Amino acid sequence: MKTLKLKTLIILVSVLLVSGCSRQHYGNFSNLSLDQNSIMAESVATRLSTLYPPALTKINMKMDATDAFGKSLINQLRDRGYSVQEYSGKGQDRINDASPGENSKYQGSIDLSYIVDSLGIQDFYRVTINIGKQSISRGFVVDNSGKVSSAGAWVRKE
């Protein structure tokens, strides 16, 4: 009887550990300055404006964007004409499947979250934008003077 309880406890702890690892964490995990975050956010806003028409698209933030990147991104999206619904934590569990096509006249709302992180390579950062069930990523490099520049094109996860 004790071995059955012990096995059950081990299985329960294992399931909890594995489910905790599968949860994706969102936010800004970089140590970049406000200006550096602003440059990356501008690149994101530019890319989103090529995918979704600003005056016709509402963006629902799926996370609390209170860090330097998030604040800058929200401001730049609004400056471009997007309606941005900031995260409130209440009733925002659905995911909009936003998938624009070639020359799309997509109208509606899209859910957006982001991850800004370092890949362990000095002065190399990655921005991943989750749009509905899709994601796009781009690398950025910080040079010796502190200037941020893109390290390649935007990549869409298939």
N, C-alpha and C positions, 0 to 999 in steps of 0.2 A: 504494500500500500504506500509506503514511504517513497519507493522508487517511482511509482506512478505519479505522485505529487511532484517529485523532483523533476521528472521528465516533462510534465506539464508546465512547470515553472520555467524550465530552460527554453521550451518551445515558445512560451508567451514572451519572455524577455527577448529572444531572437527575433520574433516577429515585430516587436516594438522597435528594436534597433534598426532593422532593415527598413521599416516604414519611415522612420525618422531620417534615414539617409536618402530616401527617394524624394523627399520634399525639396523643391527647388527654391533657393533663396534669391530674392531680388534685392536690388539696391546698388549703391556705389561702394565698392570695396577698394577704391584707390586712394592714394594720398595726394592727389593732384590739387592745384590751387583753383580758385574760383575762375580765373581767366582761362586756365587750361580746360576745365570742365565746360566752360562756355563755348569754346572752340569745337569740342566734340559734340555738344548739344546742337550747335548750329549745323553741323554736318548731318545729324539725325533729322533735324527739321527740314533741311533741304531735300534729303532722300524721301522723307514721307510726303513732301509736297509733289514729288514726281509720281508717287504711287496712288495718292488719294487727293482729290480736289479740295483745297482748303475751305472754301465757302460752303461746301456741301457735306462735309464730314465732321461728325462729333467724335471726340476722343474721350474715352472713359479710362482714367488712370486706375489700374488694378492694384496699385500699391501706394503707400504714403511716400510721396516724392518731396521730402523736406531737405534733402542734401543739396549740395551746390549744383550737381548735374541736373537733378530733377527740377529744381526751381528754374534754372536756366532753360531747360527744355520746355517747360510749361509756358514760360514767358515768350520764348521764340515761336512756339506753335501758335499762341494767341496773336502775336504780332503778324503772323502770316495769314491770319483769318480763320483759324480753327476754333471751334467751340470745344473747350476742355473741361470735362467734369472731373474734379479732383476726387481722390479716394476718400470715402467716408467710413468704409468698413461695414456698412449696413446694406444688405440686399444686393451685393455686387458679386455674386458667386457665378453668374452665367458667363460664358465666353462667346463672344461674337466671332463667327467664322468669316473674317474679312479676307476675301481673296480677289483682288482686282485683276482683271484681265488686260490684255493689250488694248489700248485706247478705251479703257473702261469709263463709263459714266457712273461709277459707283457712288451711291448716295446712302447715307445712314451713319451708323456709329461703329467704331472699332474699339476693342479693348487693348490697352497698351501697358506693358511693364518693361523694365530694363534691368540689365546687369552691366556694371562697369567694373572690370577686374584686371588684374595683372596676371600674366601667364608664367610668372617666375623668371622672365627674361628682363633684365634691367632696362628700364625706360620704355617698355613695350606694354601697351594696354589694349584691351578689347572692349568694345561696346556691343552688346547684344540687345536688340529690340524685339520683344515678343508682341506680335500683332495678331490678336485672335489666337489661332492655333499654329500660326507660322512664326518664323523668326528670321531676322537678318542680322548679320554681324560685320564689323569692320575693325581692323587693327589700327592703332595710332602709336606714333613714336614721339618721344620727347627728346629733343637734341640738347647739346651741352648748354645752350643759352636759355633753355626752358620752353622753347617754342614747340607747340604740338602740331604735328602734321599727319595726314593719313598714311598708312603703310600698305595700301592696296585698295581694291574695289570692295563695294558691299557684296556680301555673299549671302545667298538665301538658302536656308536649310530645306532640303527636299523631304 
